[in-house]
Amino acid sequence: MRVAVVDIGTNSTRLLVADAGDGRVEELERRTTITRLGQGVDATGRLAGEAQERVFAALDEYVAAIDAHGCEAREAVMTSAVRDAANGAAFAEAVRTRYGLTGRTLSGDEEARLTFLGATAVRDPQDPASLLVIDIGGGSTELVVGSRGAVTFHVSTQNGVVRHTERHIHTDPPTPDELSALAGDVRPSIEAAVAAGVREAVRTAVAVAGTATSYAAIDLELEPYDQPRVEGHVLPLERLRELRGRLSALPLERRREVRGLHPDRAPTIVAGAVILEQVLESFGLAEFEVSDRDILWGVAIDAARTG
């Protein structure tokens, strides 16, 4: 089945067009636009009008591509920002009526299942090892643990790159005290949300989404972005700390020029690393594997199964 999947997240709006079936995904087109839908949601509880318009502008372009590919299924999923916002339901209805997309606001359970499905699509489904999938978004971080292809634990924590940048980073470049306060906000919430026994059982982590793929691209000095080289790249925690230290010492305009980093991700990339570091430290992990196979793949596989 030819499937179009749009992921309308807190920080970015993404498109995947693929032929999917039998648990496999063949990507035909993929796009990412930084739309910052979650701008101000942490403070106001509402989706800002200008943020919604940025998403609609991206969807105008995406729907033209979807139509050109002749997609049989047209899925759109929304997560943290839309779940949290008082006007989230009205925004989702606008997506459905204006663009002919499904416009589903996923529950935490659905988001976890689909993220794990995508991240493990090409892994051994009978592997008994306890695997952690880390999905750092703009408004939340999903932590999904599973083995033998099934989710055994998941939680959505209110740790996101947009949310925590707005909450803690007020100078350019950020100060050590701001970064310490950010880390001090994140770590207790992770340890409160995930029991010590669950954390201690995990031996391997796969990180998906923009923070992880951006740091892989920076580490590899990729220009332009090269998905096959990013996929499966292993990044030690110590190297992540080094890269974060380098980026956090730069003012925003110089950060935008870093090789491997999309300029639009520069405002939130430091917060993303701090969150990722705190997750790895709380699980006692010394490294993580990077994957571009995330909820987009999970929704595509699921749509092909049910369509």
SEVEXKE-602571 format. One line per 10 residues: number of its first residue (from 1); their letters; for each residue y, x, z of N, C-alpha, C. Coordinates in Angstrom, 2 decimals, m for minus. Layout:
<nodes>
NUM> a> Y/X/Z/Y/X/Z/Y/X/Z; ...
</nodes>
This chain:
<nodes>
1> mrvavvdigt> m1.19/0.84/0.00/0.00/0.00/0.00/1.25/0.88/0.00; 2.22/0.52/m0.84/3.48/1.25/m0.83/4.38/0.63/0.25; 4.77/1.45/1.21/5.45/0.98/2.41/6.80/1.67/2.54; 7.81/0.89/2.91/9.10/1.45/3.31/9.26/1.22/4.80; 9.59/2.28/5.53/9.82/2.17/6.97/11.20/2.72/7.28; 12.00/1.92/7.96/13.31/2.35/8.43/13.27/2.37/9.95; 13.61/3.50/10.52/13.69/3.65/11.97/15.17/3.71/12.34; 15.64/2.65/13.00/17.05/2.57/13.40/17.12/3.01/14.86; 17.44/4.28/15.05/17.44/4.84/16.39/18.84/4.94/16.98; 18.90/5.47/18.18/20.16/5.60/18.89/21.07/6.63/18.23
11> nstrllvada> 20.48/7.68/17.67/21.27/8.75/17.08/21.22/8.76/15.55; 20.08/8.38/14.97/19.92/8.47/13.52/19.24/7.23/12.96; 19.46/7.02/11.67/18.76/5.98/10.92/17.97/6.69/9.83; 16.65/6.45/9.80/15.78/7.25/8.94/14.97/6.33/8.03; 14.63/6.86/6.88/13.83/6.13/5.89/12.61/6.95/5.50; 11.47/6.28/5.44/10.26/6.84/4.84/9.74/5.85/3.81; 9.53/6.31/2.59/8.81/5.55/1.58/7.52/6.31/1.32; 6.39/5.60/1.43/5.10/6.28/1.33/4.03/5.33/0.82; 2.98/5.94/0.26/1.75/5.22/m0.02/0.83/5.46/1.17; 0.44/4.38/1.84/m0.34/4.50/3.08/m1.61/3.68/2.98
21> gdgrveeler> m2.67/4.21/3.58/m3.94/3.50/3.63/m5.02/4.37/4.21; m6.00/3.77/4.88/m7.12/4.49/5.49/m6.65/5.59/6.44; m5.55/5.31/7.16/m5.04/6.28/8.12/m4.31/7.45/7.50; m4.08/7.41/6.20/m3.40/8.51/5.51/m2.03/8.07/5.03; m1.12/9.03/4.91/0.23/8.76/4.44/0.60/9.80/3.39; 1.01/9.34/2.21/1.53/10.24/1.18/3.02/9.95/1.02; 3.85/10.87/1.50/5.29/10.66/1.48/5.83/10.75/0.06; 6.66/9.77/m0.30/7.32/9.75/m1.60/8.80/10.07/m1.47; 9.41/9.59/m0.40/10.83/9.86/m0.16/11.10/9.75/1.33; 12.00/10.64/1.81/12.36/10.61/3.22/13.84/10.97/3.34
31> rttitrlgqg> 14.56/10.21/4.14/15.98/10.45/4.33/16.34/10.28/5.81; 17.37/10.99/6.23/17.91/10.87/7.59/19.43/10.84/7.51; 20.03/9.88/8.22/21.48/9.79/8.32/21.84/9.69/9.80; 22.72/10.55/10.28/23.16/10.48/11.67/24.19/9.36/11.78; 23.80/8.27/12.44/24.65/7.08/12.52/25.15/6.80/13.94; 24.56/7.42/14.96/25.01/7.29/16.35/25.23/5.83/16.75; 24.21/5.00/16.52/24.30/3.59/16.90/24.52/3.44/18.41; 24.00/4.39/19.18/24.10/4.29/20.63/25.43/4.76/21.21; 26.40/5.02/20.35/27.72/5.47/20.80/28.27/4.52/21.87; 28.46/5.03/23.09/29.09/4.25/24.14/28.21/3.23/24.82
41> vdatgrlage> 26.95/3.04/24.39/26.10/2.01/24.99/25.84/2.28/26.47; 25.71/3.56/26.83/25.45/3.90/28.23/26.59/3.41/29.13; 27.82/3.44/28.60/28.98/3.04/29.40/29.32/1.56/29.28; 29.15/0.99/28.07/29.62/m0.39/27.83/28.51/m1.43/27.81; 27.29/m1.00/27.53/26.19/m1.95/27.42/26.17/m2.71/26.11; 27.00/m2.31/25.14/27.07/m3.01/23.86/27.08/m2.02/22.70; 26.59/m2.46/21.54/26.67/m1.67/20.32/28.08/m1.78/19.77; 28.73/m0.64/19.55/30.09/m0.64/19.05/30.12/m1.10/17.59; 31.20/m1.80/17.22/31.32/m2.30/15.85/31.27/m1.20/14.82; 31.99/m0.08/15.08/32.01/1.00/14.10/30.64/1.67/13.99
51> aqervfaald> 29.87/1.69/15.09/28.53/2.27/15.05/27.60/1.40/14.20; 27.70/0.08/14.34/26.90/m0.81/13.52/27.24/m0.64/12.05; 28.52/m0.48/11.74/28.92/m0.32/10.34/28.36/0.97/9.74; 28.23/2.02/10.56/27.62/3.26/10.04/26.16/3.01/9.67; 25.46/2.23/10.48/24.07/1.91/10.16/24.00/1.06/8.90; 24.85/0.06/8.79/24.83/m0.80/7.60/25.12/0.00/6.33; 26.01/0.98/6.43/26.30/1.82/5.26/25.06/2.61/4.84; 24.32/3.12/5.82/23.08/3.84/5.51/22.05/2.88/4.90; 21.94/1.68/5.46/20.96/0.71/4.95/21.30/0.27/3.52; 22.59/0.20/3.19/22.97/m0.13/1.81/22.33/0.86/0.83
61> eyvaaidahg> 22.35/2.14/1.18/21.75/3.18/0.33/20.23/3.11/0.37; 19.68/2.92/1.55/18.23/2.92/1.70/17.58/1.77/0.93; 18.17/0.59/1.00/17.56/m0.57/0.33/17.53/m0.38/m1.18; 18.52/0.29/m1.73/18.49/0.59/m3.17/17.28/1.48/m3.49; 16.99/2.46/m2.63/15.82/3.32/m2.84/14.53/2.55/m2.66; 14.49/1.67/m1.66/13.30/0.84/m1.42/13.00/m0.04/m2.63; 14.04/m0.65/m3.17/13.86/m1.51/m4.35/13.37/m0.68/m5.55; 13.92/0.52/m5.70/13.54/1.36/m6.83/12.07/1.77/m6.76; 11.55/1.95/m5.56/10.15/2.35/m5.39/9.17/1.16/m5.47; 9.68/m0.07/m5.47/8.80/m1.23/m5.54/7.90/m1.39/m4.34
71> ceareavmts> 8.46/m1.26/m3.16/7.65/m1.29/m1.93/7.10/m2.68/m1.64; 5.83/m2.72/m1.25/5.17/m3.98/m0.92/5.49/m4.43/0.50; 5.71/m3.49/1.40/6.07/m3.80/2.79/7.40/m3.13/3.09; 8.27/m3.86/3.81/9.62/m3.37/4.11/9.84/m3.52/5.62; 9.52/m2.46/6.32/9.56/m2.49/7.78/10.84/m1.82/8.30; 11.42/m2.41/9.33/12.51/m1.76/10.06/12.22/m1.92/11.54; 12.26/m0.82/12.28/12.01/m0.87/13.71/13.22/m0.31/14.45; 13.48/m0.88/15.61/14.61/m0.48/16.44/14.12/m0.24/17.85; 14.75/0.70/18.52/14.23/1.11/19.82/15.30/1.06/20.90; 15.58/2.18/21.56/16.32/2.20/22.81/17.68/1.54/22.77
81> avrdaangaa> 18.53/1.93/21.84/19.91/1.41/21.84/19.93/m0.10/21.67; 19.08/m0.62/20.78/19.06/m2.06/20.52/18.43/m2.80/21.70; 17.39/m2.22/22.30/16.79/m2.82/23.50/17.80/m2.93/24.63; 18.63/m1.90/24.79/19.52/m1.82/25.94/20.80/m2.63/25.78; 21.20/m2.91/24.55/22.52/m3.50/24.30/22.51/m5.02/24.42; 23.58/m5.55/24.99/23.71/m6.99/25.14/23.76/m7.69/23.79; 24.31/m7.04/22.77/24.40/m7.63/21.44/23.32/m7.08/20.50; 22.26/m6.51/21.07/21.19/m5.94/20.25/20.47/m6.97/19.40; 20.23/m8.17/19.95/19.51/m9.21/19.19/20.31/m9.65/17.97; 21.63/m9.76/18.11/22.47/m10.16/16.98/22.46/m9.08/15.90
91> faeavrtryg> 22.45/m7.81/16.32/22.38/m6.72/15.35/21.05/m6.77/14.60; 19.95/m6.97/15.32/18.64/m7.03/14.67/18.58/m8.17/13.67; 19.17/m9.31/13.99/19.19/m10.44/13.07/19.98/m10.11/11.81; 21.08/m9.36/11.97/21.86/m8.94/10.81/21.05/m8.04/9.90; 20.25/m7.15/10.47/19.39/m6.27/9.67/18.39/m7.10/8.87; 17.82/m8.12/9.50/16.84/m8.95/8.82/17.47/m9.75/7.68; 18.58/m10.40/7.96/19.15/m11.31/6.97/19.88/m10.58/5.84; 20.53/m9.47/6.14/21.31/m8.76/5.12/20.44/m7.89/4.22; 19.31/m7.39/4.76/18.57/m6.37/4.01/17.12/m6.73/3.72; 16.66/m7.87/4.20/15.29/m8.28/3.92/14.25/m7.38/4.55
101> ltgrtlsgde> 14.60/m6.75/5.68/13.67/m5.90/6.43/13.15/m6.68/7.63; 12.02/m6.24/8.18/11.43/m6.99/9.29/12.32/m6.99/10.53; 12.99/m5.89/10.79/13.95/m5.86/11.89/13.34/m6.11/13.25; 12.28/m5.38/13.57/11.60/m5.55/14.87/12.20/m4.63/15.93; 12.54/m5.18/17.07/12.91/m4.36/18.22/11.64/m4.12/19.02; 11.19/m2.87/19.03/9.89/m2.56/19.63/9.96/m2.55/21.15; 8.90/m3.03/21.76/8.74/m2.86/23.20/8.33/m1.42/23.48; 8.39/m1.02/24.74/7.97/0.33/25.09/6.51/0.57/24.73; 5.66/m0.45/24.93/4.24/m0.31/24.60/4.04/m0.07/23.10; 4.74/m0.86/22.30/4.61/m0.72/20.84/5.13/0.64/20.38
111> earltflgat> 6.26/1.06/20.90/6.84/2.34/20.50/5.88/3.48/20.83; 5.27/3.44/22.02/4.33/4.48/22.41/3.12/4.52/21.49; 2.54/3.36/21.22/1.34/3.30/20.37/1.64/3.83/18.96; 2.76/3.42/18.39/3.07/3.81/17.02/3.48/5.28/16.93; 4.18/5.78/17.94/4.53/7.20/17.96/3.28/8.07/18.06; 2.36/7.69/18.94/1.11/8.45/19.09/0.27/8.37/17.82; 0.23/7.18/17.21/m0.52/7.01/15.97/m0.01/7.94/14.88; 1.31/8.04/14.74/1.87/8.92/13.73/1.66/10.39/14.05; 1.91/10.77/15.30/1.83/12.19/15.68/0.42/12.74/15.61; m0.58/11.88/15.74/m1.98/12.34/15.76/m2.73/11.96/14.48
121> avrdpqdpas> m2.01/11.53/13.45/m2.65/10.99/12.24/m3.60/11.98/11.59; m3.29/13.27/11.63/m4.15/14.25/10.96/m4.91/15.13/11.96; m4.92/14.74/13.23/m5.66/15.50/14.23/m7.06/14.93/14.38; m7.94/15.67/15.01/m9.32/15.23/15.23/m9.32/14.01/16.16; m9.76/12.84/15.68/m9.71/11.65/16.52/m10.69/11.68/17.69; m11.62/12.62/17.67/m12.60/12.72/18.77/m12.26/13.82/19.77; m11.10/14.45/19.62/m10.71/15.52/20.54/m10.52/14.93/21.94; m11.28/15.41/22.94/m11.19/14.83/24.28/m10.03/15.38/25.10; m9.36/16.42/24.61/m8.29/17.04/25.38/m7.12/16.08/25.56; m6.47/16.17/26.69/m5.32/15.32/27.00/m4.09/15.89/26.31
131> llvidigggs> m3.52/15.14/25.38/m2.40/15.57/24.56/m1.14/14.80/24.93; m0.03/15.52/25.07/1.27/14.90/25.33/2.08/14.87/24.04; 2.58/13.69/23.68/3.53/13.56/22.57/4.90/13.30/23.18; 5.87/14.13/22.80/7.23/14.05/23.31/8.14/13.58/22.18; 8.81/12.47/22.39/9.72/11.92/21.38/11.09/11.76/22.03; 11.98/12.74/21.78/13.32/12.70/22.35/14.25/12.00/21.38; 14.81/10.89/21.81/15.72/10.14/20.98/17.14/10.20/21.50; 17.98/9.35/20.95/19.36/9.35/21.37/19.59/8.69/22.71; 18.79/7.66/23.01/18.97/6.94/24.26/17.84/7.06/25.23; 16.67/7.49/24.76/15.51/7.58/25.65/14.57/8.67/25.17
141> telvvgsrga> 13.69/9.07/26.07/12.62/10.01/25.73/11.30/9.34/26.04; 10.45/9.25/25.01/9.13/8.65/25.18/8.12/9.76/25.47; 7.34/9.58/26.49/6.27/10.51/26.85/4.96/9.76/26.75; 4.12/10.19/25.81/2.88/9.48/25.52/1.71/10.45/25.67; 0.77/10.11/26.51/m0.41/10.94/26.74/m1.63/10.19/26.21; m2.51/10.92/25.53/m3.71/10.28/25.02/m4.79/11.29/24.71; m5.97/10.78/24.43/m7.11/11.60/24.00/m8.03/10.72/23.18; m8.85/11.37/22.34/m9.76/10.66/21.43/m9.02/9.58/20.64; m7.78/9.87/20.25/m7.02/8.97/19.40/m6.45/7.75/20.08; m6.53/7.67/21.41/m6.06/6.48/22.12/m5.07/6.87/23.21
151> vtfhvstqng> m4.07/6.02/23.41/m3.07/6.25/24.44/m3.68/5.93/25.81; m3.52/6.86/26.74/m4.00/6.64/28.11/m2.86/6.46/29.09; m1.66/6.90/28.71/m0.48/6.75/29.58/0.76/6.86/28.70; 1.77/6.08/29.03/3.05/6.26/28.36/4.17/5.74/29.24; 5.35/6.30/29.02/6.53/5.85/29.72/7.75/6.14/28.86; 8.73/5.28/28.94/10.01/5.50/28.30/11.02/5.81/29.39; 11.58/7.02/29.34/12.57/7.42/30.33/13.96/7.35/29.72; 14.94/7.06/30.53/16.31/6.89/30.04/17.01/8.24/29.91; 16.36/9.14/29.20/16.89/10.47/28.91/17.05/10.61/27.41; 18.29/10.63/26.93/18.51/10.71/25.49/19.65/11.63/25.16
161> vvrhterhih> 19.64/12.17/23.94/20.63/13.19/23.58/22.04/12.62/23.49; 22.17/11.38/23.01/23.50/10.76/22.98/23.91/10.35/24.38; 23.02/9.67/25.07/23.30/9.20/26.43/23.72/10.35/27.34; 22.97/11.46/27.32/23.23/12.55/28.26/24.36/13.48/27.81; 24.59/13.54/26.51/25.78/14.27/26.05/27.03/13.54/26.53; 27.08/12.22/26.34/28.24/11.45/26.79/28.39/11.49/28.30; 27.28/11.52/28.99/27.32/11.46/30.46/27.73/12.78/31.09; 27.31/13.92/30.51/27.46/15.20/31.20/28.30/16.25/30.50; 28.39/16.23/29.17/29.06/17.33/28.46/30.46/16.90/28.05; 31.46/17.49/28.68/32.84/17.08/28.47/33.74/18.24/28.03
171> tdpptpdels> 33.18/19.45/27.94/33.96/20.60/27.48/33.26/21.23/26.28; 34.01/22.02/25.54/33.49/22.64/24.32/33.84/24.13/24.34; 32.82/25.00/24.46/31.40/24.70/24.62/31.09/24.21/26.04; 29.91/23.62/26.24/29.58/23.11/27.57/29.52/24.22/28.61; 29.86/23.87/29.83/29.84/24.85/30.92/28.46/24.91/31.54; 28.13/26.03/32.22/26.85/26.10/32.93/26.68/24.98/33.95; 27.76/24.58/34.61/27.67/23.50/35.59/27.32/22.17/34.92; 27.87/21.92/33.73/27.53/20.69/33.01/26.06/20.68/32.61; 25.57/21.81/32.12/24.17/21.89/31.72/23.25/21.77/32.92; 23.65/22.35/34.04/22.86/22.23/35.27/22.81/20.79/35.75
181> alagdvrpsi> 23.95/20.09/35.66/23.98/18.69/36.07/23.11/17.84/35.15; 23.12/18.15/33.85/22.29/17.42/32.90/20.81/17.61/33.24; 20.42/18.86/33.46/19.02/19.14/33.82/18.66/18.46/35.13; 19.59/18.46/36.08/19.33/17.83/37.36/19.23/16.32/37.30; 19.80/15.73/36.25/19.67/14.29/36.01/18.31/13.98/35.40; 17.86/14.86/34.49/16.63/14.60/33.73/15.37/14.83/34.54; 15.28/15.98/35.19/14.01/16.39/35.82/13.48/15.38/36.84; 14.28/14.89/37.78/13.72/13.93/38.74/13.22/12.65/38.10; 13.88/12.21/37.02/13.44/10.97/36.38/12.08/11.15/35.71; 11.82/12.34/35.18/10.51/12.61/34.57/9.44/12.63/35.65
191> eaavaagvre> 9.69/13.36/36.71/8.68/13.52/37.75/8.44/12.21/38.51; 9.45/11.34/38.56/9.26/10.03/39.18/8.47/9.10/38.27; 8.62/9.28/36.96/7.99/8.38/35.99/6.55/8.75/35.66; 6.21/10.04/35.82/4.87/10.52/35.44/4.22/11.15/36.67; 3.12/10.58/37.12/2.44/11.09/38.31/1.98/12.53/38.11; 1.95/13.27/39.19/1.56/14.68/39.13/0.18/14.85/38.49; m0.73/13.96/38.78/m2.08/14.06/38.22/m2.09/13.94/36.71; m1.24/13.07/36.16/m1.14/12.93/34.71/m0.55/14.20/34.10; 0.49/14.72/34.73/1.14/15.93/34.20/0.21/17.13/34.26; m0.53/17.28/35.32/m1.41/18.44/35.48/m2.59/18.42/34.51
201> avrtavavag> m2.98/17.25/34.03/m4.14/17.14/33.13/m3.80/17.54/31.70; m2.52/17.53/31.35/m2.10/17.83/29.97/m2.10/19.33/29.74; m2.67/19.74/28.60/m2.70/21.17/28.25/m1.98/21.47/26.94; m1.71/20.42/26.13/m1.11/20.61/24.82/m0.02/19.58/24.61; 1.07/20.00/23.96/2.16/19.07/23.67/2.55/19.16/22.20; 2.83/18.00/21.63/3.41/17.90/20.29/4.75/17.20/20.45; 5.81/17.81/19.96/7.15/17.21/20.02/7.57/16.76/18.64; 8.03/15.53/18.55/8.46/14.95/17.28/9.95/14.63/17.37; 10.53/14.22/16.26/11.93/13.77/16.15/12.89/14.95/16.06; 14.19/14.61/15.98/15.21/15.55/15.54/15.42/16.77/16.40
211> tatsyaaidl> 15.32/16.63/17.72/15.52/17.81/18.56/14.47/18.87/18.25; 13.21/18.48/18.26/12.12/19.43/18.05/12.15/20.03/16.65; 12.32/19.18/15.63/12.30/19.70/14.26/13.52/20.58/14.00; 14.65/20.26/14.62/15.85/21.10/14.45/15.65/22.47/15.06; 15.07/22.55/16.25/14.87/23.86/16.87/13.83/24.68/16.11; 12.84/24.01/15.53/11.90/24.74/14.68/12.61/25.31/13.46; 13.48/24.51/12.83/14.20/24.97/11.65/15.17/26.11/11.99; 15.80/26.03/13.17/16.69/27.12/13.61/15.88/28.38/13.87; 14.74/28.23/14.54/13.89/29.38/14.84/13.42/30.06/13.56; 13.11/29.26/12.54/12.63/29.78/11.26/13.76/30.11/10.30
221> elepydqprv> 15.01/29.82/10.70/16.19/30.07/9.87/16.05/29.42/8.49; 15.69/28.16/8.50/15.46/27.44/7.24/16.74/26.85/6.69; 17.01/27.13/5.44/18.16/26.56/4.75/17.83/26.53/3.26; 17.45/25.36/2.70/17.46/24.05/3.33/16.21/23.82/4.20; 16.16/22.64/4.81/15.03/22.24/5.63/13.75/22.24/4.80; 12.68/22.76/5.38/11.40/22.89/4.67/10.31/22.25/5.54; 9.98/21.00/5.25/9.06/20.25/6.10/7.70/20.92/6.28; 7.06/21.45/5.23/5.75/22.08/5.45/5.80/23.27/6.41; 6.90/24.01/6.44/7.00/25.15/7.36/7.27/24.68/8.78; 8.00/23.57/8.94/8.27/23.03/10.27/7.01/22.43/10.88
231> eghvlplerl> 6.23/21.75/10.06/5.03/21.06/10.56/4.05/22.06/11.18; 3.75/21.85/12.45/2.80/22.70/13.16/3.40/23.96/13.75; 4.70/24.19/13.55/5.33/25.39/14.13/5.24/25.34/15.65; 4.81/26.43/16.24/4.68/26.51/17.70/5.87/27.26/18.27; 6.53/26.64/19.22/7.74/27.22/19.82/7.50/27.42/21.31; 7.49/28.66/21.78/7.35/28.90/23.22/8.56/28.40/23.99; 8.34/28.00/25.23/9.44/27.55/26.08/10.52/28.61/26.21; 10.12/29.86/26.36/11.11/30.92/26.51/11.98/31.05/25.27; 11.40/30.87/24.09/12.18/30.94/22.86/13.14/29.75/22.77; 12.68/28.57/23.19/13.56/27.41/23.22/14.76/27.67/24.12
241> relrgrlsal> 14.52/28.27/25.28/15.63/28.59/26.19/16.62/29.56/25.53; 16.08/30.56/24.83/16.95/31.53/24.15/17.83/30.84/23.11; 17.23/29.98/22.30/17.98/29.28/21.26/19.02/28.36/21.87; 18.65/27.64/22.92/19.60/26.75/23.58/20.76/27.55/24.17; 20.46/28.71/24.77/21.52/29.55/25.30/22.49/30.00/24.23; 21.94/30.34/23.07/22.79/30.77/21.95/23.68/29.63/21.47; 23.10/28.43/21.31/23.87/27.30/20.80/24.88/26.80/21.82; 24.52/26.81/23.10/25.43/26.29/24.12/26.63/27.20/24.33; 26.54/28.45/23.88/27.67/29.38/24.00/28.68/29.21/22.87; 28.32/28.44/21.85/29.19/28.27/20.68/30.02/27.00/20.79
251> plerrrevrg> 31.27/27.03/20.37/32.02/25.78/20.24/31.41/24.93/19.14; 31.71/23.65/19.17/31.06/22.70/18.25/31.20/23.11/16.79; 32.36/23.52/16.36/32.55/23.82/14.94/31.71/25.01/14.50; 31.50/25.97/15.37/30.61/27.09/15.02/29.14/26.68/15.12; 28.86/25.77/16.02/27.48/25.26/16.13/27.09/24.56/14.84; 28.03/23.87/14.22/27.74/23.16/12.96/27.33/24.11/11.84; 27.65/25.40/11.98/27.37/26.38/10.94/26.05/27.13/11.16; 25.34/26.82/12.24/24.10/27.54/12.56/23.05/27.25/11.49; 22.44/28.29/10.98/21.42/28.16/9.94/20.23/27.37/10.48; 19.80/26.37/9.75/18.67/25.55/10.16/19.06/24.27/10.87
261> lhpdraptiv> 20.32/24.16/11.30/20.77/22.97/12.04/21.64/22.11/11.14; 21.27/20.84/11.01/22.12/19.92/10.26/23.43/19.75/11.03; 24.57/19.88/10.38/25.85/19.81/11.10/26.03/18.56/11.95; 25.48/17.43/11.48/25.66/16.18/12.22/24.88/16.15/13.54; 23.90/17.04/13.69/23.15/17.10/14.94/23.78/18.06/15.95; 24.78/18.81/15.53/25.39/19.81/16.40/25.95/19.24/17.72; 26.55/18.04/17.72/27.12/17.55/18.98/26.09/17.27/20.08; 24.84/16.99/19.70/23.86/16.58/20.70/22.69/17.55/20.84; 22.67/18.63/20.06/21.49/19.49/20.03/21.28/20.25/21.33; 22.35/20.56/22.06/22.19/21.28/23.32/21.53/20.37/24.36
271> agavileqvl> 22.00/19.15/24.47/21.39/18.20/25.40/19.91/18.00/25.08; 19.58/17.96/23.78/18.19/17.79/23.39/17.30/18.90/23.90; 17.78/20.14/23.83/16.99/21.26/24.32/16.81/21.19/25.83; 17.87/20.82/26.55/17.76/20.73/28.01/16.71/19.69/28.40; 16.73/18.54/27.72/15.72/17.51/28.00/14.32/18.03/27.71; 14.15/18.67/26.55/12.83/19.19/26.17/12.36/20.25/27.16; 13.24/21.12/27.58/12.88/22.14/28.58/12.39/21.48/29.86; 13.08/20.46/30.31/12.71/19.81/31.56/11.35/19.11/31.45; 11.07/18.53/30.29/9.75/17.92/30.09/8.66/18.98/30.16; 8.83/20.07/29.43/7.81/21.12/29.41/7.61/21.71/30.80
281> esfglaefev> 8.70/21.98/31.51/8.57/22.56/32.84/7.87/21.60/33.80; 8.18/20.32/33.71/7.58/19.36/34.63/6.08/19.19/34.36; 5.65/19.42/33.12/4.22/19.35/32.78/3.54/20.72/32.89; 4.28/21.74/33.23/3.71/23.07/33.37/3.25/23.66/32.05; 3.96/23.38/30.96/3.58/23.84/29.62/4.46/24.99/29.17; 3.85/25.99/28.55/4.58/27.18/28.13/5.00/27.14/26.67; 4.57/26.12/25.91/4.91/26.03/24.50/4.68/24.61/24.02; 5.15/24.33/22.81/4.90/23.03/22.19/4.77/23.21/20.69; 4.07/22.29/20.08/3.90/22.25/18.63/4.88/21.21/18.07; 5.47/21.51/16.94/6.45/20.62/16.32/5.79/19.83/15.20
291> sdrdilwgva> 6.15/18.54/15.11/5.60/17.72/14.03/6.67/16.78/13.48; 6.67/16.63/12.17/7.52/15.65/11.49/6.81/14.31/11.37; 5.57/14.26/11.82/4.80/13.01/11.77/5.06/12.26/13.07; 5.81/11.19/12.97/6.25/10.50/14.17/6.10/9.00/13.99; 7.00/8.23/14.56/6.88/6.78/14.50/6.98/6.24/13.08; 7.67/6.95/12.17/7.70/6.52/10.77/6.29/6.47/10.20; 5.53/7.53/10.45/4.13/7.55/9.99/3.32/6.46/10.69; 3.54/6.31/11.99/2.78/5.31/12.74/3.00/3.91/12.21; 4.24/3.55/11.91/4.54/2.22/11.38/3.95/2.06/9.99; 4.02/3.12/9.16/3.45/3.05/7.82/1.94/2.81/7.86
301> idaartg> 1.25/3.55/8.72/m0.20/3.39/8.85/m0.53/1.99/9.35; 0.22/1.54/10.34/m0.03/0.22/10.93/0.22/m0.89/9.91; 1.29/m0.74/9.12/1.59/m1.76/8.11/0.49/m1.84/7.07; m0.05/m0.69/6.67/m1.13/m0.69/5.67/m2.40/m1.33/6.23; m2.65/m1.13/7.53/m3.83/m1.73/8.15/m3.73/m3.24/8.23; m2.54/m3.73/8.56/m2.37/m5.16/8.81/m1.90/m5.95/7.60; m1.44/m5.20/6.55/m0.88/m5.89/5.38/m1.92/m6.32/4.38
</nodes>
